[in-house]
């Protein structure tokens, strides 16, 4: 156990309570115009990550676009607004 600085904390990907996963947090924290590429190896769930972005959109009003990469290599999520 050790103390860390604010800069070190801000670089960490922390998991909140409930349904927050690392991918959920990354999608949730996207700014308008930013893209997130999700590799197939990063996604272990049965449903595609577009379901997560849809859930976040319904919950917060943020708009996302979800794309599947050709050859089933993964997905790209774009925050529209």
C-alpha positions in Angstrom: 0.0 0.0 0.0 1.3 3.5 -0.8 0.1 7.0 -1.1 -0.2 8.5 -4.6 -0.4 12.0 -6.0 -3.4 13.5 -7.8 -1.6 13.1 -11.2 -1.1 9.4 -10.5 -4.8 9.0 -9.6 -6.0 10.8 -12.7 -4.0 8.4 -14.9 -5.6 5.3 -13.3 -8.7 3.7 -14.7 -10.8 3.1 -11.6 -13.9 1.0 -11.4 -16.9 2.5 -9.6 -19.7 0.7 -7.9 -22.3 -1.3 -9.8 -22.1 -2.0 -13.5 -18.9 0.1 -14.2 -16.3 -1.8 -16.1 -13.1 -0.4 -17.7 -14.8 -0.3 -21.1 -18.0 1.3 -19.6 -15.9 4.0 -18.0 -14.0 4.7 -21.2 -17.2 5.1 -23.2 -18.8 7.1 -20.5 -15.9 9.6 -20.3 -15.6 10.2 -24.1 -15.9 13.8 -25.1 -17.8 14.9 -28.2 -15.8 14.1 -31.4 -13.6 11.5 -29.7 -13.4 7.9 -30.8 -12.7 4.7 -28.8 -11.4 1.5 -30.5 -12.3 -1.6 -28.6 -10.3 -4.7 -29.5 -12.0 -8.1 -29.6 -9.6 -9.3 -26.8 -10.8 -6.4 -24.6 -14.5 -7.3 -24.8 -15.5 -10.5 -23.0 -19.3 -10.1 -23.0 -21.8 -11.7 -25.3 -23.5 -8.4 -26.4 -21.5 -5.9 -28.5 -20.2 -2.7 -26.9 -22.8 -0.8 -28.8 -25.3 -2.0 -26.2 -23.3 -0.3 -23.5 -23.2 3.0 -25.4 -26.9 2.7 -26.0 -27.5 2.2 -22.3 -25.3 5.2 -21.4 -27.2 7.3 -24.1 -30.6 6.5 -22.6 -29.3 7.2 -19.1 -27.5 10.5 -19.8 -28.7 11.8 -23.1 -25.3 11.6 -24.7 -25.3 10.5 -28.3 -23.0 7.8 -29.6 -22.3 6.0 -32.9 -21.2 2.4 -32.9 -19.3 0.7 -35.7 -18.0 -2.9 -36.2 -14.5 -3.2 -37.7 -14.4 -5.4 -40.8 -13.1 -9.0 -40.3 -14.6 -9.0 -36.8 -11.5 -7.4 -35.2 -13.4 -5.2 -32.8 -15.5 -2.0 -32.6 -15.3 1.7 -32.7 -17.5 4.0 -30.6 -17.8 7.7 -31.5 -19.3 10.3 -29.2 -21.5 12.6 -31.3 -22.8 15.0 -28.7 
